Amino acid sequence: MKFITEYRDGELAQKLLGEITDVVTQPWNIMEVCGGQTHSLVKNGIIELLPDEVNMIHGPGCPVCVTPIYLIDKAIHLAEEKNVILCSFGDMLRVPGSRTNLLDSKAKGADIRILYSPLEAVQLAKQNPDREIVFFAVGFETTAPANAMSVMQAHSLDIPNFSILTSHVLVPPAIEAVMNDDECQIDGFLAAGHVCTIMGISEYQPLVDAYKMPIVVTGFEPIDLLHGILMTVRQLEKGEFKLENQYSRVVKREGNINAIDLIKQVFEVQDRVWRGIGSIPESGYELKPAFQAYDANLKFQVDIIEEPENKACIAGQVLKGIKKPKDCPEFGKGCKPEFPLGAPMVSSEGACAAYYHFSQAAESIEIPS
């Protein structure tokens, strides 16, 4: 197959659903790691169409959702108090900090701009030498190469008024943290294809070996996900545990070597706090000492007191796959996309937002006879 419509083909989806139903003989819990996978599963009604034995658990795979409150508060502080031009991808603007969000701060007059690439922020810094430009660098390994490139470009062009506020998170350590949780009941994982496009798949083999569970790398279209679920269920039913690549049309075992080299030049691995989960060892990127002149954390030395999550929000349990969005008593009531209590209700890839926007539509889907 080579066209996107082929990965949304209804007849092929029916065939894969039938194969899953034929193969499965007992209950299995499968976690999709990425919020993009969650979004597609819910939007396309796959959750409701799967046999009852297959329970999809939604993981911590939305980097917007797991960006800690104190970093959002710090970004707001920089924009409001340090007179910087704060640049960000659009999905960060409505994520709640401890008291407000970037969108409200922008409405009050802070210079906050939505960009499509961190390289745009470098050009903005070049054009405004009298202003400090800070790019809010959020994302999985997927966005790390572009952020690394922006730092390299600023360094090569000798642009001192550019820096990044880093909140990069890494997927394999998150899988390990989920598996080590006392409440974990996961039997297998669907790994995120876009991350593996950059990093390859070799990082997942130690997890497969250590926890004796299958990990299948998938894409994000309905056929990708159904095929990945089928591959996972086949392994589980046979008592196998292997690392498989469903997304082979994009993901290569070695990943993108040039992108990996760029990441390694600019970033080093350190511990990272995940919102709703806590600190996960060696699960984030920070700038190496050679590039610390472009580290907004160091440049501005802002101390922000860490505030607790809203007590009415169960986002932490949702992000760890312990509960689903509809288990929250505030879901669709006190917590909606317009007035979110937690980050998973804000991001387009957040599990709560996916359920809010699409679960009712998914329940009404009828399978053609």
C-alpha positions in Angstrom: 0.0 0.0 0.0 1.3 3.5 -0.8 -1.7 5.9 -0.5 -3.1 7.2 2.8 -6.7 6.2 1.9 -5.5 2.5 1.8 -4.7 2.7 5.5 -8.3 3.8 6.2 -9.9 1.1 4.1 -13.1 -0.2 5.8 -13.0 -3.7 4.3 -9.4 -4.2 5.4 -10.2 -2.9 8.9 -13.0 -5.4 9.1 -10.7 -8.2 8.0 -8.1 -7.3 10.7 -10.8 -7.0 13.3 -12.0 -10.5 12.4 -8.5 -11.9 12.6 -8.0 -10.3 16.1 -11.3 -11.9 17.2 -10.4 -15.3 15.8 -6.9 -15.2 17.5 -7.7 -13.9 21.0 -8.8 -16.5 23.6 -8.2 -14.6 26.9 -8.1 -11.0 28.2 -5.0 -8.9 27.3 -4.1 -5.4 28.3 -2.2 -3.5 25.6 -0.9 0.0 26.1 -0.5 2.4 23.2 2.3 4.8 24.3 1.6 7.8 22.1 -1.3 10.2 22.4 -1.5 10.3 18.6 -2.3 6.6 18.7 -4.9 7.2 21.4 -6.5 9.9 19.4 -6.8 7.6 16.3 -8.1 4.7 18.3 -10.9 6.8 19.8 -11.7 8.9 16.8 -12.0 5.9 14.5 -14.1 3.9 17.0 -11.5 1.1 17.2 -11.8 0.9 21.0 -15.5 -0.1 20.7 -15.0 -2.4 17.7 -12.3 -4.5 19.3 -13.3 -7.8 21.0 -13.9 -7.5 24.8 -10.8 -9.5 25.5 -8.6 -6.7 24.1 -8.4 -3.8 26.5 -6.4 -0.8 25.2 -4.8 1.2 28.0 -3.8 4.8 27.2 -0.2 5.6 28.2 1.7 8.8 29.1 2.5 9.5 25.4 1.6 13.2 25.1 4.7 15.4 25.7 2.4 18.4 26.1 0.4 16.6 28.8 3.5 15.6 30.8 5.2 19.0 30.7 5.5 19.9 34.5 3.5 22.8 35.9 6.6 24.6 37.1 8.0 24.8 33.5 4.7 26.3 32.3 4.8 28.7 35.2 8.4 29.6 34.2 7.5 30.2 30.6 4.7 32.5 31.7 7.1 34.3 34.1 9.6 34.9 31.3 7.0 36.3 29.1 5.4 38.6 31.7 8.3 39.6 33.9 11.5 39.3 31.8 10.2 41.0 28.7 11.2 38.1 26.4 9.5 37.1 23.2 8.3 33.6 24.1 7.8 31.3 21.2 5.9 28.0 21.2 4.0 25.5 19.3 0.3 26.3 19.5 -0.7 23.2 21.5 1.2 24.5 24.6 -0.8 27.8 24.9 -3.8 26.4 26.8 -2.1 23.9 29.0 -2.9 25.1 32.6 -0.1 26.1 34.9 -0.6 26.6 38.6 -2.7 29.8 38.1 -3.1 30.6 34.4 -1.9 29.6 31.0 0.2 31.1 28.1 -2.9 32.1 26.1 -4.3 34.2 29.0 -0.9 35.7 29.5 -0.8 36.6 25.8 -4.3 38.2 26.1 -3.0 40.3 28.9 -0.2 41.7 26.7 2.7 39.3 27.0 4.6 38.9 23.7 3.9 35.2 23.1 4.0 33.9 19.5 3.0 30.7 17.9 5.6 29.3 15.5 5.8 26.2 13.4 9.6 25.6 13.8 12.3 26.6 16.3 14.3 27.8 13.4 11.8 30.6 13.0 12.7 31.7 16.5 16.3 31.9 15.6 15.5 34.2 12.7 13.3 36.3 15.0 16.2 36.7 17.4 18.4 37.8 14.5 15.8 40.4 13.4 15.4 41.6 17.0 18.8 41.9 18.6 17.5 44.1 21.4 15.1 41.4 22.6 15.6 38.0 24.2 13.9 35.2 22.3 13.0 32.0 24.1 11.6 28.9 22.4 9.6 26.5 24.5 11.2 23.3 23.4 8.6 20.6 24.2 8.4 17.1 22.7 9.5 13.5 22.4 12.7 12.5 20.6 10.7 13.4 17.5 11.1 17.2 17.8 14.6 17.1 19.4 16.5 17.3 16.0 14.8 20.6 15.0 15.4 22.0 18.5 19.1 20.9 18.4 19.4 22.4 14.9 18.1 25.8 16.2 20.7 25.8 18.9 23.5 24.9 16.4 22.3 27.6 14.0 22.2 30.3 16.7 25.7 29.2 17.8 27.1 29.3 14.3 25.5 32.7 13.5 26.6 34.0 16.9 23.1 35.0 18.0 23.4 35.5 21.8 19.7 36.6 22.4 18.2 33.2 21.5 17.6 30.4 24.0 15.4 27.4 24.6 13.3 26.3 27.6 13.7 22.5 27.3 11.1 20.0 28.2 12.1 17.0 26.1 11.0 13.6 27.3 12.1 10.1 26.2 9.8 7.2 25.6 11.8 4.0 26.6 12.4 5.2 30.2 8.6 6.0 30.5 7.7 2.5 29.4 10.1 1.2 32.1 8.5 3.5 34.7 5.0 2.3 33.8 6.1 -1.4 34.0 7.7 -0.8 37.4 4.5 0.7 38.8 2.9 -1.5 41.5 -0.5 -1.1 39.8 0.7 -2.0 36.3 -1.2 -4.8 34.6 0.1 -4.3 31.0 0.8 -7.3 28.8 2.2 -5.6 25.7 2.9 -2.2 24.1 2.4 -0.4 20.9 5.4 1.9 20.5 5.1 5.3 18.8 6.2 5.2 15.1 7.2 8.8 14.8 9.7 8.5 17.7 11.2 5.3 16.2 11.5 7.1 12.8 14.1 9.3 14.5 15.6 6.9 17.1 15.2 3.5 15.5 13.9 0.5 17.5 17.0 -1.0 19.2 16.3 0.9 22.4 13.2 -1.2 23.0 14.9 -4.6 22.9 16.2 -4.4 26.5 12.7 -3.7 27.6 11.3 -6.7 25.7 14.0 -8.9 27.3 13.7 -7.5 30.8 9.9 -7.6 31.1 9.1 -10.6 28.8 6.5 -8.7 26.8 5.9 -7.8 23.2 6.5 -4.3 21.8 5.2 -3.6 18.4 6.1 -0.3 16.6 3.1 1.1 14.8 1.9 4.0 12.7 -1.2 6.1 13.5 -3.7 5.2 10.8 -6.6 2.8 11.6 -5.0 -0.1 9.6 -1.6 0.5 11.3 -3.1 0.3 14.7 -5.3 -2.8 14.0 -2.4 -4.6 12.4 -0.2 -3.7 15.4 -2.8 -4.9 17.8 -3.1 -8.2 15.8 0.7 -8.7 15.9 0.7 -8.1 19.6 -2.2 -10.4 20.3 -0.6 -13.2 18.2 2.5 -13.0 20.3 0.6 -12.9 23.6 -1.5 -15.9 22.6 1.7 -17.9 21.7 3.5 -16.9 24.8 6.1 -15.0 22.8 7.8 -11.7 23.5 9.5 -10.0 20.5 10.2 -6.5 19.2 8.4 -6.1 15.9 8.1 -3.2 13.4 4.6 -2.8 11.9 5.6 0.7 10.6 8.4 -0.6 8.4 7.4 1.7 5.5 8.8 4.6 7.6 10.7 3.2 10.5 14.2 1.7 10.0 15.9 -0.4 12.6 18.8 2.1 12.9 16.5 5.2 12.7 17.7 8.5 11.3 21.4 8.4 11.8 22.0 12.1 11.0 19.2 13.2 13.4 20.6 11.0 16.1 24.1 12.5 15.6 22.7 16.0 15.8 20.8 15.2 19.1 24.0 13.7 20.6 26.0 16.8 19.7 23.6 19.2 21.4 21.8 17.3 24.2 22.7 15.0 27.0 20.3 12.6 28.9 19.2 13.6 32.4 16.4 12.9 34.9 13.1 14.5 34.0 9.9 15.3 35.9 6.8 14.1 34.1 3.6 15.9 35.0 1.2 13.6 36.9 3.9 10.9 37.2 6.9 12.4 38.9 10.6 12.1 38.2 11.7 9.4 35.8 15.5 8.7 35.7 17.3 9.5 32.5 14.1 10.4 30.7 14.8 13.8 29.3 17.2 15.9 27.3 19.1 18.9 28.6 21.6 21.1 26.7 25.3 20.0 27.0 27.7 22.4 28.8 29.1 23.6 25.4 25.6 25.0 24.6 24.5 26.2 28.0 24.6 29.8 26.8 21.3 28.9 25.0 19.7 27.3 28.0 16.9 29.6 29.2 16.8 27.9 32.6 20.4 29.0 33.2 20.3 32.3 31.4 17.4 33.7 33.4 17.8 31.9 36.7 14.1 31.9 37.5 13.2 29.9 40.7 9.6 28.7 40.4 8.0 26.9 43.4 6.5 23.6 42.3 2.7 23.7 42.7 0.6 20.5 43.2 -1.8 19.2 40.6 -5.5 20.1 41.0 -6.8 17.6 43.5 -10.0 17.0 41.5 -7.9 15.9 38.5 -6.8 12.2 38.1 -4.5 13.0 35.2 -1.6 11.1 36.8 -3.6 7.9 36.9 -4.8 8.4 33.3 -1.2 9.0 32.1 0.0 5.8 33.8 -2.9 3.8 32.3 -4.4 3.0 35.7 -7.7 4.7 34.9 -9.4 5.9 31.8 -10.8 9.5 31.2 -14.4 8.6 31.9 -13.4 7.2 35.3 -12.8 10.8 36.4 -15.8 12.3 38.2 -15.0 15.7 36.7 -14.8 14.4 33.1 -17.1 16.5 30.9 -18.4 18.4 33.9 -15.8 20.4 35.8 -13.2 19.5 33.3 -13.7 20.4 29.6 -11.4 21.6 26.8 -12.5 25.1 27.4 -11.8 24.9 31.1 -9.4 22.1 31.7 -8.4 20.9 35.1 -5.4 18.9 33.7 -3.2 18.8 30.6 -4.7 15.6 29.0 -7.9 17.6 28.4 -6.0 20.3 26.5 -3.7 18.8 24.0 -5.2 17.4 20.8 -3.3 14.2 21.7 -4.4 14.1 25.3 -6.5 11.0 26.2 -9.2 13.1 28.0 -9.6 15.4 25.0 -9.8 12.5 22.6 -12.6 10.9 24.7 -14.4 14.2 25.1 -14.4 15.0 21.4 -14.8 11.5 19.8 -16.1 8.9 22.3 -19.8 9.8 21.7 -19.3 9.6 17.9 -17.4 6.4 18.3 -20.3 4.8 20.3 -22.6 5.5 17.4 -20.5 3.7 14.8 -22.2 0.8 13.2 -20.3 -2.0 11.4 -21.7 -2.6 8.0 -23.1 -6.1 7.5 
